Structure formats: C-alpha cells, structure tokens
Amino acid sequence: MLKSQVLAVFLIISGFAARADGDSSDAGTVKADDPVIMEQDIDFESAEKIFRKSCRACHGNKAQGAASYPKLSDKEPEHIAEMLERYRAGEKIGPNSILMIQHAKKLSDEDIANLAVYVATAFD
C-alpha cells in the first residue's frame, strides 16, 4: 500500500511540474524513462523533522487536528501534497492560509512528497 501511495505522490508532483512548465498534456503520466520512486526513496526521517518543527504545533502530535486546524492523519498523500503545493504557490484556501503559506513556501517538491506520505502513514 505504501508503494502505491508513494507512486501517487510522485504522479501528483509530476503533474504540478508539468503544469508549471505550461505543458499539461501529459501531466500525471509516467513515461518509460521517468525514474520510479520506490518506498526507500521517501525520507521519513526528514519528513518527521519537518512535521515536528512546522506541523505538529497546530495539527497535533499525531496529526489528529486541534481547534481550527484539520486532522491530517486521515487524508491521502495525494490530498496533502496538493494542498501543500497550493499553499506554496500562495493560494489562500481557508482561515489559516497565512500560516500555511509561510510554512509551505519553504518546502521543496521532495519535502512535500516526503511529508505527504509520512503524515498519511506514520500515525496509523
């Protein structure tokens, strides 16, 4: 199951990269020459550090949510990655957008992929 989640995150990020280049015709598709992301390609240690530093104060120790901050542990990695990409682009989505934009703008594509899989799987 984790491999499919990792592949899904890779497809999402590939789609965002294609859209950023202005070519959405093959967004989200894997080509024969694309590297295949395997389970070991996700850096869980790095993702945990980002989560502890930037996410848990609002979303809770186990991404369970608190007050006006949503639960994340029940979300799919694709959803988490998509939202982080939107925040990183500066899109205002809800009442906590300013906070999320400030945190997300520091994240690389790799950070987002790692974090999305980590948050979706670490607290089962």
Beta strands, then each sheet from edge to edge (+ up, - down):
end
